[in-house]
Amino acid sequence: MNIISDLHLHGRYAQACSKNTTIELLSKYAKIKGIDLLGAGDAQHPKWNIELKKELTNQGDGIFVSKQGQNFVLTTEISFAYTQGGKGRRIHLVVWFPNFEILAQFTEFLLSRGRIDYDGRPIFGMSCIEFVEECMKISKDIEIIPAHAWTPYFGVFGSKSGFNSLKECFQDQVKNIHAVETGISSDPAMNWRLPELDNYSIVSFSDAHSYWPHRLGREATVFEMNKLSYKDLIKSIRENKVVETIEFFPEEGKYHYNGHKNCNVSMDPIEALKNKNLCTACGKMLTIGVAHRIEELAQRPQGFKHKNSKPFRNLIPLTEVISAAIKQPVSSKKVMPIYEKLIAKFGCELDILLKTDDEEIKKFCDKKIAEYIIKNRHQKIKFKPGYDGEYGHPIFEEKEVVKNELVKVKKEQKGLEEF
């Protein structure tokens, strides 16, 4: 059977995350979104851990069920800040656990190295090599995945503090890494350009900082499993039984292009290269984005697809589509009633975005909303790309497109030869 999963998110004790997040609300919106399996998030945090034990029932197979009937797996994200190869490194790793007993041993290990009560995503000074090795001593069933692999500041391949390969980062412990998370600023096709990743599962999860449906499940991975269990989950990862992934459009991610947010300067890789990666406003080095970093490490051309490549679909969350159509902020009180009406009529959000017949959408929705939903489904949306912590912006109307696409394509084809 196919299981839609979002296995990287946070509770309310992580910094820069909604303090209103609860298991009840995560369960409610996961079901509305259409997610079968959800990560518990920050499972080692003392206060969140108590809530998880209170709210979740162990099914005996590594799957925990909330009072609202939502399936969960115990997960967390850990941050590492250390020096390796003469360079400061800052890396985030997603970690999964089969049960509370192994999670408790993991927590004891973390406490031997520092505090875990100040943040749901605590920071440690050990290397990724040491961390993976110690986790494997606790249990071979702990799964470790490099989080948002290309993000400049905290990705394993990030321009600010990352590495040029998984092998360089994990060294002899790379044998215990089975997957890489794309992050919202890249998609699988971009990752296929690195031969090193051919035999790894390419997964996508939301890294949601709240329970709202434009965050939760904005990226998800569909796994093939014999039954819903932790054992089958990690088997799917380790044997690359990913069916498909649901992706943010990478252009909408916060770090797709190069730029300086404070200077309001954004550049594609070609423009940045010609300007020596310097900001045209302040003259300082730009924050090098994901698109540029992939060009630096890629050994294959754009469009390359290998034999292990899995399909994926890019989507804008439904509340964002409605927001664009009615020209109101996504948090506006005018957006949610329309969203709830669509859910009541057609079922979960992912069904509306992926499966509901175009003609049915046209019959039921406002003309502009229907048009935007269908454009979204058929990947007919352009973007003003995100950069340096600033989300990109979808452009639903052709008249909003500022640059001539033909000129842009020609420039990219010519400029990529300079990498």
N, C-alpha and C positions, 0 to 999 in steps of 0.2 A: 504494500500500500504506500501511497505518497503522503508525506507529512510536511505541511508548511510550517516552518519554524523561524522564530526570531530569538536568537540565543546570546545576544549581547545588548544589555540595557542596564539601567541603574535604578536603585531605590532612592528614597528621599534623604539619605545620609551622605550621599556623594556631593562634592562641591559642584556648584553651578547646575544643580538639578532641582526639579520641582520638589518642594517640601510637602506637597499635598499627595504625593504618590503613595498608594496603598496596594496591597495584594488584591483587594476588592475592585479597585478602579483598573488596575492592570488586567484583571480577569474580564471585566466588563468590556473594555475596549479591544482586547485581543479577540474576543468572540465577534464583536462588531466588525473588526478588521478582517477576520477570517483566518486567524492564526491558530494552528492546532497545538503547537508546542512553544512555550515561552521560557526564556531564561529568567531565573529568580533574581539575578543581579546582586552584587555586593554581599554575597551570602556569608562572608566571614565577619562582616561588621557586627559588633556585639548587639546593638539594638535591633538591627534588621534581622539578624539571626534569630532572635527571640520571636519576632513577628512571624518569620517563616515557619518556625516550629509550631507556632500557635495556629496559623492559618492554613497550612498545607498538610495533607494526609499522605503518608507513604503508601504507594501501591505495591511495594516489595520488589520492583524491577527497575528502580532508579527514576521512576516517574512519580511526581508529587502532584496531587490534585487539590485545588482550592475549593472553598465552600461554594463557590459559584460554578464549579465544574470545569475549570480551566486547567490544562496540563502544564506542569512546570518541570524544569531540570535545574539543579543547583549550579549556579554560575557566578563568576566574578570577573573583574578586570583589575590587574595589578600594574602599577607604574614603577619603572626602574630608572635610576639616574646614577651613572657610573662612568668610569673611564676605561676604554679599551682601544688598543692600537693608537695610543697617543691622542685620542679625541674624546671629548665628552659625549656620552650617549644618553638619550632619553627614549625609552621604549615602553609601549603598553602591550600587555599580553592578556588575552581572554583565557580563563581557566574554567573547566567543567569538572563536576564531581559526581560519583555514582550514588553517594548517600551522605548522611550527616556525620557518620562515624569517621569516614575518610576526610570530610571537610574539617572535623575537629582536629585531626592530626595535622592537617595543612595549617590550620589557624595557630596551633601550638608552635609549629615551625616558624611562622611569620613573627609570632611574639618573641621568639628567641633572637630575632634580628631587629625588632623595632616595635612601634605602636601601630595599632589598627583601629583605634577608636575615633580618630580625628577626621577621617574621610572614608567614604565607601570605596574609594579607589586609592589605597594607601601607597606611599612611595618608599622604596627600599634601595639601598646602595649596592646590592649584589648584582652580578652580571646575569644576563639571560642564560648563559651556560650553566652557572652554578644553580640558578633557580630550577631549571628543567631537571638537572641531575638530582637535586634534593626532592623534587616532586615525584620522580620515578622511584626513589627509595621508599616513599610513602605508599604509592600505588601506581601500577602500570595502567590503571583505568582512568587516571587523571588525564584529561585532554587539554593541550595547550596550543593556542592559535595566536599568531601575531595579529594584533588588532589594527584596523585601518592602516594597512601596510605601507601606504604611500604618503600619509599625512606628514607634512614637513617636520613638525616638532616631536611627534611621538610614534611615528611609523618605522618599522624595521628597515624600509627603503627610503625613509624621509630625508629631505635635502639638508635639514638642520642638524640632525643628530643620529641619522641612520647608517646603514651599511650598504655595500654594493651587492651583497648576496646573502641568502640565508645561511650558507656555510660559514661566511665570515662572522656572522652574528652568533650562531649557536655552536660552531665548530663541531666537536665530536658528538654533541647532543642533538645535532640536526636530524639524526635518525629517529628522534622522538617527536618531530614536528611533521604533521600530516596534512595541514591545510593552511591557507592564507586568506585573511579577510580583506576584501577589496577596499572597503571604506567608501564613503559616499562621493568622493571626488574621482574615483576610477571605476571601471566596470571590467568584466572578465576579458573582453577583447583586448583591452590595453595590457592586461597581465599575460595574455598568450604570447606576447612579443618577447618574453624572457624564457628561453629554453629550460632554465633551472626549475621553472614552475610546472613543467609539463606533467609531472607525476604527482602533483599535489592537488588536493581538492581546493577549488576556488569557491569560497563561501561569502555570503553577504548577509549582514544583520544591521539593525537600525542604529545601535549605540544611542538609543532613546534616552533623553534626560527627563522625560515626563511621560504620562500615560496617554496624552492626546493623540488622536488618530493620524494627524499629519506628522507625528514623530514615530510612534509605535508602528513597527512593521513597514516603515518606509523602504527598508530593504529586508529581504527574507530569502531563505534557502529551502528548496523542496528536496527532501531526502526520500529515497526508496528504502523501506523497512519491511521485514516480515511481520513484525508487530511493534507497537509503540513501547519501546523499552530503552534504557540507557545503553545496554549492550548492543542493540541494533543500531542505535545512534552513532556510537563511536566506530562500529563496523562500517557504517555508511561513509563516515569520514575517512577511515583508514584504507578503504577499498575504493574510494572515489565513486560512490553510488549517489552522487548529486544528480537529481533529475533536471533541475533548472534553478536559476536564481532570479529574484525580482529586484531590480536595481533602481536607485535614484538615477536620473540623468546625471552623469558625472559633471557636466557643465554647471549643474545647480549646486554642486558641493562647494564648501567654503574655501577649498584650496586647489581648485582646478587650474587656474591661471597663475602667473607670477604677478606680484603687485605690492603696493603699500596702501593699506587701508586708510591710514591717517592722512596720506597725501592724495587719496582718491585716484591712484594710478594703477591701472591694470594693463598687462601686456601678455600676448600669447608668446609661446617659446621663441618664435622667429623674431618678433619685435625685440624681445628681451636680449636675445643673443646679439643682435645688431647694435644694441645699446650697452653691451658688455655687462648685462644684468644689473645695471644701475638705474635707480629711480630718476625719472626726468624732472621731478619736482625738488627733491632734497639731495640727490646725488649719491645717496647711500645704497648699499646692496639691497636688491629686492628680496622678498620672501619667495623662494623658488617653489612653484606649485607642482602639482602631480603630473600634469601634461608634460612639463619640461623635464621633470625627473625621469619619467618613463622614456623619453627620447634619449636621455643620457645613458640609460642602462639597456635599452632595447637592442636586441641582436637580430630582430626580424622586422619587416616592413609593416606599416599599418594595413589592417585587413587580413593578416595571417591567421590561419585557423589550423590547429593540429588535431590528431586523431582522438585525443582525450577531451577535446573541447566540449563543454556542456552549453546548452542553449540558455539564453537569458532574455528578459524583457525589461525595458526601462519604463518607469511610470512616475508621474507626479501624483502625490496623494490627492484623494478626492476633495477634501476640504480646500486644498490649494486651488484646484480646478474651479470649484464653485466660487471661491474668493476672487479669482481672476475674472470670471464671467460676470459677476454682479458688481465688480469694482469696489469691494469692501475688504478690510483686513481679515486674515484667516481667523483671528480671534473675535471678530465681530459677532454680535448676537444674531445677525441676519444670516450667517453662514450655517450654523448648526441646525436650525429648523429644516432647511432644505436638505442638508445631509441626512438627518434622521428620517425625513420623508422618503428619500431614495432607499435607505436601508430597509425601512418598513415594507417598501414595495418589492425590491429586488433581492434582498438578503444582504450578505456581508459585502464590505467594500471591495475586496479583491474580486468577487464575482461581478460586481458592477463594472469595475475597471477592465476586466479581462474576458468575461464570458457573456454578459447580457447582450442580446441582439441589438444591433445599431438601431433598427427600426423601432424596437420597443422603447429604447432610450428616447428617441425622437418623439414618440407618441406621449410619453409621460412627462418629459422635462420641458422647461423653458428652452426656447430655440437656441439661445446663446450657450446655455449650460450643456445642452445635448451636443452642440457643435464642438465644444471644448473637450468633453468626455471622449468623443469619437476621435478627435485629433490626438489626444493623449494615448488612446489605445493603439492607434496606428502609427505612433512615433513621428507625428508630423508637427513637431514643435521645435522652434529655435530658442536659443538662450543668449542672454548676456552673462558670460561665465563668471562664477565666483572666484574670489582671490583673497589671500591674506586674512582669512577669518570672516569674510563677507560672503553670504550665500549668493549664488547666481539667481537670475530672474528669468522665468519663462516668458517667451514672446509668442502669444497666441495669434496675433494679427500680423499679417504680412507688412502692413504699413508701418509697423513698429520697428521693423528690421532696419538698422542704421547702415550696416556695411553690406556691400554687394557680395553675395556668397561666391560668385564665380571668381572674383578678384581674390577673395580670401583663400579659396582652394588652390589657385595658381601660386599664390605667395607661399603657402604651406609646402606645396610640392617642391618649389625651388629652394626654400629655406631649410627644409629638413636635410638636404644634402650637406649642409654646413655642420651638422652635428657629428 
